[in-house]
Amino acid sequence: MSVPADIPTVCIKSLVFFDLETTGLPSDHPARITELNFCGVDRSQFIGCKAKKMPRVTNRLNLCIDPSRPIDPVATDLSKLDNANLGQQSKFDANVLNIIVSFLDRLQKLICLIAHNGTKFDFPIFNAEIAQLGKGFPQDVYCADSLETFGLLQGISAGPSKGNEIYQRIYKKKPETLHEAEADVKMLFLSAIATPQEFLNSVDRNAVLSKVKCD
């Protein structure tokens, strides 16, 4: 049964914009995480956002990760992360997962992780890292793909779909920085707050519960 467009299926209280940098594209080989960034904002703060301006009250987490795998030169060229400068960083282990879960646990429920092209890229890679640990992940955390959200709001299927293209379409200029997890999250956040109420309504209607599995 279809849900009327004006009736949300959930009421997300905390939006967490999320981005990964990785060792390469998963089409080449199983990708490992080299950097994660999360930026959480309360629902009321998000609705009150002004275009082009980050709200004063956000919660942020950035972690660099030693992937224990050679990083593709193309990925290094884009992200400026390589095996040398990540060599002293922690691996994606139980401590890293605990930090992420503790960060999310501070936020008001219901929580939704939002990533651009997350369905095909960020969420499967993140899930795979967690599954390798055999650890649990909060099953009450929702996920949403901003690529799908912008597609619904702006008809992106007939236009730009990359995060930087959507930003440029909205603000008529290129983002200052790309392929750094924190910068990409900020770019996504600023694109979303161009139409905060419409973006939030779409997330409420289309968010799905995370399905991270473990042994």
Residue frames as a rotation matrix with the C-alpha (Angstrom) as fourth column:
MET 1
0.579 0.815 0.000 0.00
0.815 -0.579 0.000 0.00
0.000 0.000 -1.000 0.00
SER 2
-0.232 -0.665 0.710 1.38
0.614 -0.666 -0.424 3.42
0.755 0.337 0.563 -0.93
VAL 3
-0.138 0.093 -0.986 1.80
0.903 -0.397 -0.164 6.16
-0.407 -0.913 -0.029 1.67
PRO 4
0.806 0.466 0.365 0.32
0.576 -0.760 -0.302 9.60
0.136 0.454 -0.881 0.88
ALA 5
0.050 -0.896 0.441 3.09
0.630 -0.314 -0.710 12.09
0.775 0.313 0.549 0.13
ASP 6
-0.010 -0.020 1.000 2.05
-0.416 -0.909 -0.022 14.44
0.909 -0.416 0.001 2.92
ILE 7
0.880 0.317 0.353 2.10
-0.452 0.335 0.827 11.80
0.144 -0.887 0.439 5.69
PRO 8
-0.102 -0.994 -0.037 5.56
-0.902 0.108 -0.419 10.97
0.420 -0.009 -0.907 7.10
THR 9
0.474 0.220 -0.853 6.25
-0.015 0.970 0.241 7.36
0.881 -0.101 0.463 8.04
VAL 10
0.157 -0.445 -0.881 8.67
0.975 0.211 0.068 8.34
0.156 -0.870 0.467 10.86
CYS 11
0.946 0.041 0.322 9.67
-0.002 -0.991 0.132 11.54
0.324 -0.126 -0.938 12.63
ILE 12
0.203 -0.960 -0.192 13.46
0.785 0.277 -0.554 11.81
0.585 -0.038 0.810 12.55
LYS 13
0.933 0.124 -0.337 14.80
0.333 -0.649 0.684 13.82
-0.134 -0.751 -0.647 15.51
SER 14
0.282 -0.908 -0.309 18.51
-0.302 -0.390 0.870 13.85
-0.911 -0.152 -0.384 14.60
LEU 15
0.996 -0.070 -0.048 19.92
-0.032 0.218 -0.975 14.02
0.079 0.973 0.215 11.09
VAL 16
0.349 -0.930 0.112 23.48
-0.102 0.081 0.991 12.73
-0.931 -0.358 -0.067 10.82
PHE 17
0.878 -0.137 -0.459 25.20
-0.475 -0.134 -0.870 13.60
0.058 0.982 -0.182 7.56
PHE 18
0.482 -0.577 0.659 27.83
-0.107 0.708 0.698 10.99
-0.870 -0.407 0.279 6.82
ASP 19
0.807 -0.269 -0.526 30.67
-0.553 -0.030 -0.833 10.45
0.208 0.963 -0.173 4.34
LEU 20
0.667 -0.622 0.410 33.51
0.255 0.708 0.658 8.01
-0.700 -0.335 0.631 3.77
GLU 21
0.322 -0.657 -0.681 36.85
-0.945 -0.176 -0.277 8.10
0.063 0.733 -0.678 2.03
THR 22
0.835 0.082 0.544 38.09
-0.169 0.979 0.111 4.67
-0.523 -0.185 0.832 0.96
THR 23
-0.127 -0.944 0.304 40.97
-0.003 0.307 0.952 2.72
-0.992 0.120 -0.042 -0.55
GLY 24
-0.966 -0.133 -0.222 39.25
-0.215 -0.063 0.975 2.79
-0.143 0.989 0.033 -3.94
LEU 25
-0.163 0.950 -0.266 36.03
-0.973 -0.111 0.200 1.92
0.161 0.291 0.943 -5.71
PRO 26
-0.061 0.184 0.981 34.33
-0.558 0.808 -0.186 -1.33
-0.827 -0.559 0.053 -4.63
SER 27
0.903 0.374 -0.212 34.05
-0.367 0.415 -0.832 -2.31
-0.223 0.829 0.512 -8.30
ASP 28
0.269 -0.899 -0.345 37.84
-0.732 0.042 -0.680 -2.67
0.626 0.435 -0.647 -8.39
HIS 29
-0.511 -0.355 -0.782 38.22
0.284 0.790 -0.544 -4.62
0.811 -0.500 -0.303 -5.12
PRO 30
0.430 0.692 -0.580 36.53
0.800 0.007 0.600 -4.68
0.419 -0.722 -0.550 -1.70
ALA 31
0.030 -0.398 0.917 37.02
-0.008 -0.917 -0.398 -1.12
1.000 0.005 -0.031 -0.48
ARG 32
-0.032 -0.099 -0.995 38.22
0.979 0.198 -0.051 -0.32
0.202 -0.975 0.091 3.04
ILE 33
0.882 0.451 0.133 37.55
0.400 -0.869 0.291 2.88
0.247 -0.204 -0.947 4.93
THR 34
-0.241 -0.968 0.069 40.31
0.802 -0.239 -0.547 5.48
0.546 -0.076 0.834 5.26
GLU 35
-0.998 -0.016 0.059 38.25
-0.019 -0.839 -0.543 8.31
0.058 -0.543 0.838 6.78
LEU 36
-0.187 0.978 -0.091 34.77
0.899 0.208 0.384 8.80
0.395 -0.010 -0.919 8.25
ASN 37
-0.988 -0.034 0.152 32.91
-0.030 -0.916 -0.400 11.98
0.153 -0.400 0.904 9.09
PHE 38
-0.185 0.957 -0.223 29.61
0.928 0.245 0.279 12.46
0.322 -0.155 -0.934 10.87
CYS 39
-0.968 0.010 0.249 27.78
-0.080 -0.959 -0.272 15.74
0.236 -0.284 0.929 11.42
GLY 40
-0.421 0.841 -0.340 24.65
0.876 0.474 0.088 15.50
0.235 -0.261 -0.936 13.56
VAL 41
-0.925 0.219 0.312 22.00
-0.243 -0.969 -0.041 18.18
0.293 -0.113 0.949 13.85
ASP 42
-0.675 0.738 -0.015 18.76
0.303 0.259 -0.917 18.33
-0.673 -0.623 -0.398 15.81
ARG 43
-0.236 0.684 0.690 15.54
0.972 0.165 0.170 18.47
0.003 0.711 -0.703 13.82
SER 44
0.720 0.578 -0.383 14.58
0.606 -0.793 -0.057 21.93
-0.337 -0.191 -0.922 15.10
GLN 45
0.027 -0.806 -0.591 18.06
-0.040 -0.591 0.805 23.29
-0.999 0.002 -0.048 14.35
PHE 46
-0.715 -0.313 0.625 17.89
0.535 0.331 0.778 21.88
-0.451 0.890 -0.069 10.84
ILE 47
0.176 0.876 0.449 14.49
0.984 -0.166 -0.062 23.37
0.021 0.453 -0.891 10.06
GLY 48
0.811 0.160 -0.563 15.71
0.314 -0.931 0.187 26.75
-0.494 -0.328 -0.805 11.29
CYS 49
-0.180 -0.971 0.158 18.82
0.673 -0.005 0.739 26.69
-0.717 0.240 0.655 9.09
LYS 50
0.606 0.228 -0.762 19.50
-0.345 -0.788 -0.510 29.50
-0.717 0.572 -0.398 6.66
ALA 51
0.931 -0.230 0.284 20.82
0.363 0.486 -0.795 28.68
0.045 0.843 0.536 3.19
LYS 52
0.431 -0.872 0.234 24.62
0.107 -0.209 -0.972 28.74
0.896 0.444 0.004 2.85
LYS 53
-0.144 -0.468 0.872 25.15
-0.801 -0.462 -0.380 28.82
0.581 -0.753 -0.309 6.65
MET 54
-0.375 -0.069 -0.925 25.94
0.328 0.923 -0.202 25.94
0.867 -0.379 -0.323 8.99
PRO 55
0.724 0.656 0.214 23.99
-0.003 -0.308 0.951 26.09
0.690 -0.689 -0.221 12.26
ARG 56
0.052 -0.721 0.691 25.93
-0.853 -0.392 -0.345 26.96
0.520 -0.571 -0.635 15.40
VAL 57
-0.017 0.020 1.000 24.85
-0.819 0.573 -0.026 23.80
-0.573 -0.819 0.007 17.23
THR 58
0.596 0.117 -0.794 26.06
-0.581 0.746 -0.326 20.59
0.554 0.656 0.512 15.61
ASN 59
0.498 -0.502 0.707 27.81
-0.459 0.540 0.706 17.45
-0.736 -0.676 0.038 16.84
ARG 60
0.682 -0.331 -0.652 30.72
-0.663 0.097 -0.742 16.26
0.309 0.939 -0.153 14.71
LEU 61
0.491 -0.570 0.659 33.06
-0.184 0.671 0.718 13.28
-0.852 -0.473 0.225 14.57
ASN 62
0.710 -0.359 -0.607 35.96
-0.643 0.023 -0.766 12.74
0.288 0.933 -0.214 12.16
LEU 63
0.505 -0.541 0.673 38.17
-0.259 0.649 0.716 9.64
-0.823 -0.536 0.187 12.22
CYS 64
0.244 -0.527 -0.814 41.10
-0.938 0.084 -0.336 8.70
0.245 0.846 -0.474 10.00
ILE 65
0.749 0.188 0.636 41.64
-0.381 0.907 0.180 4.96
-0.543 -0.377 0.751 9.62
ASP 66
-0.483 -0.858 -0.174 44.59
-0.773 0.324 0.545 2.74
-0.412 0.397 -0.820 8.69
PRO 67
0.432 0.813 -0.391 42.94
-0.901 0.371 -0.224 0.45
-0.037 0.449 0.893 6.12
SER 68
-0.062 -0.562 0.825 45.62
-0.408 0.769 0.493 -2.27
-0.911 -0.306 -0.277 6.32
ARG 69
0.365 0.177 0.914 45.43
0.734 0.549 -0.399 -2.49
-0.572 0.817 0.071 2.54
PRO 70
-0.739 -0.664 0.114 47.17
0.583 -0.546 0.602 -0.64
-0.337 0.511 0.791 -0.29
ILE 71
0.170 0.768 -0.617 45.31
0.173 -0.640 -0.749 2.52
-0.970 0.021 -0.242 -1.28
ASP 72
0.367 0.043 0.929 44.64
0.916 0.157 -0.369 2.96
-0.161 0.987 0.018 -4.97
PRO 73
-0.679 -0.724 -0.118 46.74
0.685 -0.683 0.252 5.83
-0.263 0.091 0.961 -6.40
VAL 74
-0.466 0.592 0.658 43.61
0.342 -0.565 0.751 7.41
0.816 0.575 0.061 -7.88
ALA 75
0.592 0.690 -0.416 41.98
0.625 -0.068 0.778 7.45
0.509 -0.720 -0.471 -4.43
THR 76
0.033 -0.684 -0.729 45.13
0.899 -0.298 0.320 8.99
-0.436 -0.666 0.605 -2.94
ASP 77
-0.788 -0.335 0.516 45.21
0.573 -0.707 0.415 11.64
0.226 0.622 0.749 -5.65
LEU 78
-0.032 0.882 0.469 41.64
0.278 -0.443 0.852 12.64
0.960 0.158 -0.232 -4.77
SER 79
0.818 0.514 -0.256 41.68
0.324 -0.044 0.945 12.38
0.475 -0.856 -0.203 -0.97
LYS 80
0.192 -0.866 0.462 45.38
-0.588 -0.478 -0.652 13.05
0.786 -0.146 -0.601 -0.24
LEU 81
0.495 -0.032 0.868 45.31
-0.762 0.463 0.452 10.01
-0.417 -0.886 0.205 2.06
ASP 82
0.275 -0.463 -0.843 47.93
-0.591 0.610 -0.528 7.31
0.758 0.643 -0.106 1.55
ASN 83
0.699 0.001 -0.715 49.34
0.373 0.853 0.365 4.34
0.611 -0.522 0.596 3.42
ALA 84
-0.406 -0.911 -0.069 52.22
0.603 -0.210 -0.770 6.46
0.687 -0.355 0.634 4.72
ASN 85
-0.725 0.081 0.684 50.21
-0.389 -0.868 -0.309 9.25
0.569 -0.490 0.660 6.33
LEU 86
0.411 0.893 0.185 47.63
-0.731 0.201 0.652 6.79
0.545 -0.404 0.735 7.69
GLY 87
-0.035 -0.516 -0.856 50.21
-0.014 0.857 -0.516 4.34
0.999 -0.006 -0.038 9.00
GLN 88
-0.931 -0.356 -0.082 50.00
0.091 -0.008 -0.996 5.54
0.354 -0.934 0.040 12.62
GLN 89
-0.351 0.886 0.304 46.20
-0.895 -0.413 0.170 5.70
0.276 -0.213 0.937 12.72
SER 90
-0.444 0.292 0.847 43.98
-0.445 0.749 -0.491 3.09
-0.778 -0.595 -0.203 14.34
LYS 91
-0.970 0.231 -0.073 42.47
0.074 0.568 0.819 0.34
0.231 0.790 -0.569 12.24
PHE 92
-0.148 0.976 0.160 38.68
-0.791 -0.214 0.573 -0.01
0.594 -0.042 0.803 11.99
ASP 93
-0.767 -0.200 -0.610 38.42
0.179 0.846 -0.503 -2.03
0.617 -0.495 -0.612 15.19
ALA 94
0.004 0.821 -0.570 36.04
0.892 0.255 0.373 -2.44
0.452 -0.511 -0.732 18.10
ASN 95
-0.381 -0.200 -0.903 37.29
0.708 -0.690 -0.146 0.79
-0.594 -0.695 0.404 19.69
VAL 96
-0.996 0.038 -0.081 36.49
-0.083 -0.734 0.674 2.78
-0.034 0.678 0.734 16.54
LEU 97
-0.430 0.895 -0.116 33.03
0.345 0.281 0.896 1.22
0.834 0.346 -0.430 16.39
ASN 98
-0.045 0.392 -0.919 32.44
0.999 0.027 -0.038 2.01
0.009 -0.920 -0.393 20.07
ILE 99
-0.777 -0.277 -0.565 33.38
0.309 -0.950 0.041 5.65
-0.549 -0.143 0.824 19.45
ILE 100
-0.883 0.468 0.034 30.88
-0.144 -0.339 0.929 5.86
0.446 0.816 0.367 16.59
VAL 101
-0.155 0.865 -0.477 28.10
0.630 0.458 0.627 4.18
0.761 -0.203 -0.616 18.56
SER 102
-0.240 0.007 -0.971 28.77
0.911 -0.343 -0.228 6.39
-0.335 -0.939 0.076 21.60
PHE 103
-0.970 -0.119 -0.214 28.68
0.032 -0.927 0.373 9.47
-0.243 0.355 0.903 19.37
LEU 104
-0.609 0.793 -0.031 25.31
-0.046 0.004 0.999 8.45
0.792 0.610 0.034 17.93
ASP 105
-0.179 0.555 -0.812 23.98
0.855 0.495 0.151 7.49
0.486 -0.668 -0.563 21.35
ARG 106
-0.746 -0.150 -0.649 24.33
0.514 -0.749 -0.417 11.11
-0.423 -0.645 0.636 22.53
LEU 107
-0.938 0.344 -0.046 21.86
-0.285 -0.685 0.670 12.30
0.199 0.642 0.741 19.91
GLN 108
-0.305 0.917 0.258 18.10
-0.693 -0.028 -0.721 12.46
-0.653 -0.399 0.644 20.19
LYS 109
-0.869 0.133 0.477 16.24
0.344 0.855 0.389 9.46
-0.356 0.502 -0.788 18.81
LEU 110
0.742 -0.137 0.656 15.12
0.432 0.846 -0.312 8.74
-0.512 0.515 0.687 16.13
ILE 111
-0.019 -0.862 -0.507 18.45
-0.349 -0.470 0.811 9.08
-0.937 0.192 -0.292 14.30
CYS 112
0.898 0.239 0.370 18.96
0.250 0.417 -0.874 8.94
-0.363 0.877 0.314 10.54
LEU 113
-0.216 -0.975 -0.045 22.33
0.225 -0.095 0.970 8.56
-0.950 0.199 0.240 8.80
ILE 114
0.863 0.491 -0.120 22.30
0.047 -0.315 -0.948 10.45
-0.503 0.812 -0.295 5.50
ALA 115
-0.270 -0.961 0.054 24.91
0.086 0.031 0.996 9.77
-0.959 0.273 0.075 2.80
HIS 116
0.320 0.337 -0.885 25.03
-0.795 -0.412 -0.445 10.77
-0.515 0.847 0.136 -0.86
ASN 117
0.202 -0.100 -0.974 24.85
-0.702 0.679 -0.215 7.63
0.683 0.727 0.067 -3.00
GLY 118
-0.305 -0.335 0.892 24.88
-0.938 0.266 -0.221 5.85
-0.164 -0.904 -0.395 0.35
THR 119
0.656 0.659 0.368 22.78
-0.583 0.752 -0.307 2.93
-0.479 -0.013 0.878 -0.87
LYS 120
0.946 -0.284 -0.157 25.45
0.051 0.606 -0.794 1.83
0.321 0.743 0.588 -3.34
PHE 121
0.133 -0.982 0.135 28.61
0.010 -0.135 -0.991 3.10
0.991 0.133 -0.008 -1.65
ASP 122
-0.378 -0.434 0.818 28.83
-0.705 -0.437 -0.558 4.39
0.599 -0.788 -0.141 1.94
PHE 123
0.338 0.601 0.724 26.34
-0.935 0.302 0.186 2.11
-0.106 -0.740 0.664 3.68
PRO 124
0.940 0.002 -0.341 27.51
-0.080 0.974 -0.214 -1.23
0.331 0.229 0.915 2.19
ILE 125
0.043 -0.997 -0.057 31.17
0.062 0.060 -0.996 -0.40
0.997 0.039 0.064 2.89
PHE 126
-0.333 -0.072 0.940 30.38
-0.848 -0.414 -0.332 0.75
0.413 -0.908 0.077 6.44
ASN 127
0.673 0.672 0.309 28.27
-0.739 0.629 0.241 -2.37
-0.033 -0.391 0.920 7.01
ALA 128
0.716 -0.442 -0.539 31.05
0.061 0.810 -0.583 -4.62
0.695 0.384 0.608 5.71
GLU 129
-0.343 -0.868 0.359 33.59
-0.318 -0.252 -0.914 -3.13
0.884 -0.428 -0.190 8.13
ILE 130
-0.125 0.381 0.916 31.23
-0.992 -0.073 -0.105 -3.70
0.027 -0.922 0.387 11.06
ALA 131
0.846 0.505 -0.170 30.31
-0.513 0.858 -0.004 -7.21
0.144 0.091 0.985 9.95
GLN 132
0.255 -0.840 -0.479 34.02
-0.056 0.481 -0.875 -8.16
0.965 0.250 0.076 9.85
LEU 133
-0.585 -0.465 0.664 34.24
-0.633 -0.250 -0.733 -7.31
0.507 -0.849 -0.148 13.54
GLY 134
-0.446 0.518 -0.730 31.28
0.474 0.829 0.298 -9.53
0.759 -0.213 -0.615 14.43
LYS 135
-0.915 0.089 -0.394 29.90
0.309 -0.475 -0.824 -6.68
-0.261 -0.875 0.407 16.52
GLY 136
0.019 0.995 0.099 26.43
0.974 0.004 -0.226 -5.21
-0.225 0.101 -0.969 16.86
PHE 137
-0.948 -0.145 0.282 25.17
0.219 -0.942 0.253 -1.87
0.229 0.302 0.925 15.62
PRO 138
-0.664 0.735 -0.134 22.11
-0.157 -0.313 -0.937 0.02
-0.731 -0.601 0.323 16.91
GLN 139
-0.738 0.416 0.531 19.14
0.670 0.547 0.502 -1.42
-0.082 0.726 -0.682 15.04
ASP 140
0.326 0.887 -0.327 17.01
0.800 -0.443 -0.404 1.67
-0.503 -0.130 -0.854 15.69
VAL 141
-0.341 -0.503 -0.794 19.22
-0.094 -0.822 0.562 3.88
-0.935 0.266 0.233 13.48
TYR 142
0.710 0.639 0.298 17.63
0.303 0.105 -0.947 4.83
-0.636 0.762 -0.119 10.17
CYS 143
-0.525 -0.847 0.085 19.41
0.412 -0.166 0.896 5.44
-0.745 0.506 0.436 6.86
ALA 144
0.722 0.688 -0.072 18.60
0.251 -0.357 -0.900 7.66
-0.645 0.632 -0.430 3.90
ASP 145
-0.265 -0.761 0.592 20.32
0.892 0.040 0.451 8.24
-0.367 0.647 0.668 0.58
SER 146
-0.057 0.230 -0.972 20.44
0.045 -0.972 -0.232 11.94
-0.997 -0.057 0.045 -0.29
LEU 147
-0.959 -0.234 -0.157 20.85
-0.157 -0.019 0.987 11.03
-0.234 0.972 -0.018 -3.96
GLU 148
-0.558 0.828 0.064 17.34
0.774 0.491 0.400 9.59
0.299 0.273 -0.914 -3.83
THR 149
0.014 0.571 -0.821 16.10
0.771 -0.529 -0.354 12.52
-0.636 -0.628 -0.448 -1.73
PHE 150
-0.456 -0.234 -0.859 17.39
-0.241 -0.896 0.372 15.16
-0.857 0.376 0.352 -4.13
GLY 151
-0.985 0.127 0.119 16.04
0.159 0.386 0.909 13.09
0.070 0.914 -0.400 -6.99
LEU 152
-0.219 0.963 -0.154 12.56
0.975 0.220 -0.012 13.26
0.022 -0.153 -0.988 -5.49
LEU 153
0.160 0.278 -0.947 12.82
0.524 -0.837 -0.157 16.97
-0.837 -0.471 -0.279 -4.69
GLN 154
0.013 -0.329 -0.944 14.52
-0.450 -0.845 0.288 18.22
-0.893 0.421 -0.159 -7.83
GLY 155
0.932 0.359 0.038 14.10
-0.139 0.452 -0.881 15.61
-0.334 0.816 0.472 -10.55
ILE 156
0.171 -0.977 -0.123 17.83
-0.708 -0.209 0.674 14.88
-0.685 -0.028 -0.728 -10.50
SER 157
0.179 -0.087 0.980 17.35
0.376 0.927 0.013 11.82
-0.909 0.366 0.198 -12.72
ALA 158
0.723 0.127 0.680 17.37
0.690 -0.196 -0.697 14.28
0.045 0.972 -0.229 -15.60
GLY 159
0.773 -0.450 0.448 20.21
-0.343 -0.890 -0.301 16.41
0.534 0.079 -0.842 -14.25
PRO 160
-0.231 -0.964 0.133 23.32
-0.629 0.044 -0.776 16.37
0.742 -0.263 -0.616 -12.01
SER 161
0.751 0.507 -0.424 23.61
-0.048 0.682 0.730 13.55
0.659 -0.527 0.536 -9.50
LYS 162
-0.145 -0.854 -0.499 27.08
0.728 0.250 -0.638 13.86
0.670 -0.456 0.586 -7.93
GLY 163
0.300 0.283 -0.911 27.21
0.922 -0.332 0.201 15.74
-0.246 -0.900 -0.361 -4.64
ASN 164
-0.547 -0.589 -0.594 29.34
0.416 -0.808 0.418 18.55
-0.726 -0.019 0.687 -6.01
GLU 165
-0.861 0.291 0.417 27.07
0.351 -0.254 0.901 18.90
0.368 0.922 0.117 -9.07
ILE 166
0.172 0.957 -0.233 23.98
0.859 -0.030 0.511 19.21
0.482 -0.288 -0.827 -6.87
TYR 167
0.081 -0.242 -0.967 25.74
0.751 -0.623 0.219 21.82
-0.655 -0.744 0.131 -4.72
GLN 168
-0.865 -0.485 -0.128 26.74
0.269 -0.664 0.697 23.75
-0.423 0.569 0.705 -7.83
ARG 169
-0.513 0.768 0.383 23.22
0.605 0.007 0.796 23.52
0.609 0.640 -0.468 -9.21
ILE 170
0.411 0.705 -0.578 21.83
0.904 -0.230 0.361 25.03
0.121 -0.671 -0.731 -6.00
TYR 171
0.473 -0.288 -0.833 24.45
0.469 -0.718 0.514 27.70
-0.746 -0.634 -0.205 -5.22
LYS 172
0.983 -0.032 0.179 25.75
0.152 -0.404 -0.902 28.44
0.101 0.914 -0.392 -8.74
LYS 173
0.333 -0.938 0.095 29.37
-0.898 -0.346 -0.273 27.89
0.289 0.005 -0.957 -7.68
LYS 174
0.214 -0.357 -0.909 31.76
0.000 0.931 -0.366 25.03
0.977 0.079 0.200 -7.07
PRO 175
0.984 0.050 -0.170 32.44
0.164 0.116 0.980 23.79
0.069 -0.992 0.106 -3.52
GLU 176
0.596 -0.795 0.110 35.77
-0.802 -0.594 0.054 24.93
0.022 -0.121 -0.992 -2.10
THR 177
-0.540 -0.794 0.279 37.03
-0.818 0.573 0.045 21.43
-0.196 -0.204 -0.959 -1.26
LEU 178
0.581 0.679 -0.449 36.21
-0.751 0.660 0.024 17.90
0.313 0.323 0.893 -2.44
HIS 179
0.502 -0.297 -0.812 37.14
0.033 0.945 -0.325 14.36
0.864 0.136 0.484 -1.42
GLU 180
-0.875 -0.464 0.140 37.78
-0.173 0.030 -0.985 15.14
0.452 -0.885 -0.106 2.24
ALA 181
-0.483 0.753 -0.447 35.12
0.762 0.613 0.209 13.46
0.432 -0.239 -0.870 4.35
GLU 182
-0.343 0.339 -0.876 34.46
0.671 -0.564 -0.481 16.56
-0.658 -0.753 -0.034 6.46
ALA 183
-0.783 0.009 -0.622 34.29
-0.341 -0.843 0.417 18.85
-0.520 0.538 0.663 3.42
ASP 184
-0.838 0.493 -0.234 31.97
-0.011 0.412 0.911 16.47
0.546 0.766 -0.340 1.56
VAL 185
-0.361 0.717 -0.597 29.66
0.932 0.303 -0.199 16.28
0.038 -0.628 -0.777 4.58
LYS 186
-0.461 0.151 -0.875 29.55
0.239 -0.928 -0.286 20.07
-0.855 -0.341 0.391 4.78
MET 187
-0.918 0.102 -0.382 28.78
-0.394 -0.340 0.854 20.26
-0.043 0.935 0.352 1.06
LEU 188
-0.638 0.712 -0.295 25.93
0.478 0.666 0.572 17.78
0.603 0.224 -0.765 1.47
PHE 189
-0.336 0.481 -0.809 24.61
0.855 -0.205 -0.477 19.60
-0.395 -0.852 -0.343 4.54
LEU 190
-0.647 0.037 -0.761 24.59
-0.120 -0.991 0.054 22.96
-0.753 0.126 0.646 2.76
SER 191
-0.898 0.368 -0.241 22.78
-0.208 0.127 0.970 21.44
0.387 0.921 -0.037 -0.21
ALA 192
-0.486 0.736 -0.471 20.14
0.783 0.606 0.141 19.98
0.389 -0.300 -0.871 2.09
ILE 193
-0.293 0.383 -0.876 19.46
0.714 -0.522 -0.467 23.23
-0.636 -0.762 -0.121 3.96
ALA 194
-0.998 0.055 -0.023 18.67
-0.055 -0.698 0.714 25.06
0.024 0.714 0.700 0.73
THR 195
-0.128 0.991 -0.046 15.18
-0.598 -0.040 0.801 23.58
0.791 0.130 0.597 1.24
PRO 196
-0.841 -0.431 0.327 15.25
-0.508 0.424 -0.750 22.30
0.184 -0.797 -0.575 4.85
GLN 197
-0.204 0.834 0.512 11.58
-0.716 0.229 -0.659 21.49
-0.667 -0.502 0.551 5.38
GLU 198
0.628 0.437 -0.644 11.20
-0.775 0.425 -0.467 19.71
0.069 0.793 0.606 2.05
PHE 199
-0.246 -0.805 -0.539 14.42
-0.583 0.568 -0.581 17.74
0.774 0.172 -0.609 2.60
LEU 200
-0.823 -0.064 0.564 13.34
-0.548 0.347 -0.761 16.71
-0.147 -0.936 -0.321 6.09
ASN 201
0.203 0.971 0.127 9.87
-0.816 0.240 -0.526 15.69
-0.541 0.004 0.841 4.91
SER 202
0.487 -0.079 -0.870 11.44
-0.697 0.565 -0.442 13.46
0.526 0.821 0.220 2.28
VAL 203
-0.652 -0.751 -0.104 13.78
-0.484 0.517 -0.706 11.87
0.585 -0.410 -0.700 4.83
ASP 204
-0.495 0.551 0.672 10.82
-0.711 0.187 -0.678 11.22
-0.499 -0.813 0.299 7.15
ARG 205
0.535 0.814 -0.225 8.98
-0.776 0.368 -0.513 9.45
-0.335 0.448 0.829 4.34
ASN 206
0.735 -0.240 -0.634 11.87
-0.434 0.553 -0.712 7.48
0.522 0.798 0.302 2.88
ALA 207
-0.229 -0.847 0.480 14.26
-0.956 0.102 -0.276 6.62
0.185 -0.522 -0.833 5.73
VAL 208
0.608 0.344 -0.716 14.74
-0.254 0.938 0.236 2.90
0.753 0.038 0.657 6.32
LEU 209
0.836 -0.305 0.456 16.10
-0.417 0.187 0.889 1.06
-0.356 -0.934 0.030 9.33
SER 210
-0.060 -0.940 -0.335 19.75
-0.993 0.090 -0.075 0.09
0.100 0.328 -0.939 9.09
LYS 211
0.931 0.358 -0.073 20.39
-0.358 0.934 0.014 -3.58
0.073 0.013 0.997 8.41
VAL 212
-0.059 -0.998 -0.010 23.90
-0.893 0.057 -0.446 -4.10
0.446 -0.017 -0.895 9.72
LYS 213
0.890 0.362 -0.278 24.34
-0.251 0.897 0.364 -7.80
0.381 -0.254 0.889 10.31
CYS 214
-0.107 -0.945 0.310 26.93
-0.967 0.025 -0.255 -9.51
0.233 -0.327 -0.916 12.46
ASP 215
-0.291 -0.072 -0.954 27.86
-0.130 0.991 -0.035 -13.06
0.948 0.114 -0.297 13.35
